[in-house]
């Protein structure tokens, strides 16, 4: 160092030297007599080794220069290098990196070579593979591997009188303050130096994270969603939650069933109140997460953002540095309902009014609710208005396009309602069903779709006229016929209003004679008969019977179909499908009387035979009966008498035979007058003598109908041959009998049964008959003859559709008790 020389020689201090001076010149010294003194100078050397040193001889003013000094050796030993270390930065987060800088100093005037040192990296490790860094020569020759926790650096050269550095990048995932000290540096030239200072690396934990969500993120008002908060631990070690509170936004509350829980175990406890949820305690696993949750609800529609602020979460690993937010969307719910009413019935042509009430049962508003109602086509002139708003509701515009009614309700809060009135005129007839529908506005959920429509049914009533038409019996040409017509109004309809008109278009062959009934007036134009009545017919009631009398001509034969219609009375066209009535009427030719049958019997001389006959009156008048007879041979004593068979039994019963019939008998159409002709056979009449009797029925003194009775005289042993005659309507399928009825063109079959009631055989039989009046012959036949009759044939007959006698000839003998029959068919004239 700079300063004056020391020692005991006087004047030594007058020699001043500077630091680093390498040549010394001492002057001004005084050396005591016969003595000695010293001069001292402090020197230093940075060159290790033995350094010899010799001073020159001392010169003085009193004596010659002395000899040079002895040679003294200074041995210099190399100073050990020093090492210092530092972390930059000195504090890192978990998984962060820091650079260790080792600074090695060499106080020697020569470089120190082959220098080396070690360092144990507690709670840290080499971050990445690669060479060491720094300014020390040879540092890059040290290869490092990732995760290496012990350093052994060598091959370093430390410059003379200088320093250099070695750098290593380390990382740590262990939270805490980690002290670190390197060993002393060894070198080829100097002793190993002292260990380095202790440097600290502080590793700070990563802040915990918070995330949150609503599941579902959207609910309906009054619904529930699960609010879940997730706490994340990015650190390699578990952390402990101190507490975290999540305060809900206004309008969100804890649900009635909170279902609170946590996975932050062990130790986590979830508590809640109406407006918040808190987690106290709990463990978050290393490099993991845990959750806590609670069910929440919101009664009002809207968007609710829920935020946990930065710093709200406190843990053993610090607090959250970032906030966490989640949004719950609450869609509105509105139970929109419609109720439609209408009268159960309305008369056609009358005004019909529907009432449509729309109400919002909540819980949220349903502003913009739509109404749609398509009114049935039976209602015309439709109009609609909205009114009677209540509960804060407001009516909007109502649109009517034809029969389609629409409306928007701009304001419809929960509990609000409006009423639409739809009117029109009912037309037509029958059931009319009408449905109104409401639709909640977009974005509003309607939880009860079943009440979004309402149907009202109305039955449109109108008079419903029906017509019934009938007549009695068959019509006969020349005789007036009468039709009875009844107009009725259907049950459950409306009473008629205005004139009721019946139109009867008579078919050809009928012509109008008269018509009427209580309240009815009639007239005719050609074949069209029009009758009117002004009186009202109540529902379910009938008008007085209308009678129309017609004249019947021959062109109406064999029958006519008479059709009539009714109209008016306020009946709409829709109800007119049942307004027609028809009557199929059988028409016969002019009424005719009939007298039958012919008779033939065999009797013994001195006996009596009886012939029954029936006169069927087709016309009103009187009838009388008479007989004439021709006997062959002309034996006197044949006599005939006519008796009234009152009960038409074919025999004289009781007083019927007391006296012969005298005078005419009055008859009406359909009456039958039965008589019996008694023929007395003379006792002197020979065998096979015949008496042919003509029985005449005289009608009204001018028209005669004649039948023939033939009496044959038989022998004593063979007398007793009898004939019986029946008639059957083949067309109508009737049974055989002595009388019957027929219509024009019907086919009748007459059967003549012959019987031998005597005790001896009868031979040479001949049966004779003739076609009745007003009939045309068709055919004749023989039934299978009985034993001993060898044959039966038709030996004489008229042409088909002709008239006249039919003769059957039987060969062989008819034994006692034997019987057989012959038959023929005729067709009744038109």
LINBEL-V96256 format. One record per run of one state. SS is the DSSP state (hx for helix, st for strand, lp for the rest). FROM is the first residue (numbers start at 1). LEN is the number of residues. If there is no record, write none. Layout:
SS_FROM_LEN, SS_FROM_LEN
//
This chain:
lp_1_2, st_3_2, lp_5_1, st_6_2, lp_8_2, st_10_1, lp_11_1, hx_12_3, lp_15_1, st_16_2, lp_18_12, st_30_1, lp_31_8, st_39_2, lp_41_8, st_49_6, lp_55_16, st_71_6, lp_77_5, st_82_7, lp_89_2, st_91_3, lp_94_2, st_96_11, lp_107_5, st_112_9, lp_121_4, st_125_2, lp_127_3, st_130_2, lp_132_1, st_133_1, lp_134_3, st_137_1, lp_138_1, hx_139_3, lp_142_1, st_143_2, lp_145_5, st_150_9, lp_159_3, st_162_11, lp_173_3, st_176_7, lp_183_3, st_186_1, lp_187_11, st_198_7, lp_205_4, st_209_7, lp_216_2, st_218_3, lp_221_3, st_224_10, lp_234_5, st_239_9, lp_248_4, st_252_3, lp_255_6, st_261_2, lp_263_6, st_269_5, lp_274_2, st_276_5, lp_281_2, st_283_2, lp_285_3, st_288_11, lp_299_3, st_302_7, lp_309_5, st_314_2, lp_316_2, st_318_2, lp_320_4, st_324_8, lp_332_1, st_333_9, lp_342_3, st_345_3, lp_348_3, st_351_13, lp_364_5, st_369_6, lp_375_4, st_379_12, lp_391_3, st_394_1, lp_395_3, st_398_4, lp_402_2, st_404_6, lp_410_1, st_411_1, lp_412_5, st_417_10, lp_427_3, st_430_10, lp_440_5, st_445_1, lp_446_3, hx_449_3, lp_452_1, st_453_9, lp_462_3, st_465_7, lp_472_3, st_475_2, lp_477_4, st_481_9, lp_490_10, st_500_6, lp_506_4, st_510_8, lp_518_2, st_520_6, lp_526_2, st_528_6, lp_534_8, st_542_1, lp_543_3, st_546_7, lp_553_1, hx_554_3, lp_557_1, st_558_11, lp_569_4, hx_573_6, lp_579_1, st_580_9, lp_589_5, st_594_3, lp_597_2, st_599_5, lp_604_4, st_608_9, lp_617_4, st_621_12, lp_633_6, st_639_6, lp_645_9, hx_654_4, lp_658_7, st_665_3, lp_668_4, st_672_9, lp_681_9, st_690_10, lp_700_3, st_703_11, lp_714_7, st_721_9, lp_730_7, st_737_1, lp_738_9, st_747_10, lp_757_5, st_762_9, lp_771_4, st_775_8, lp_783_6, st_789_8, lp_797_8, st_805_10, lp_815_4, st_819_10, lp_829_2
//
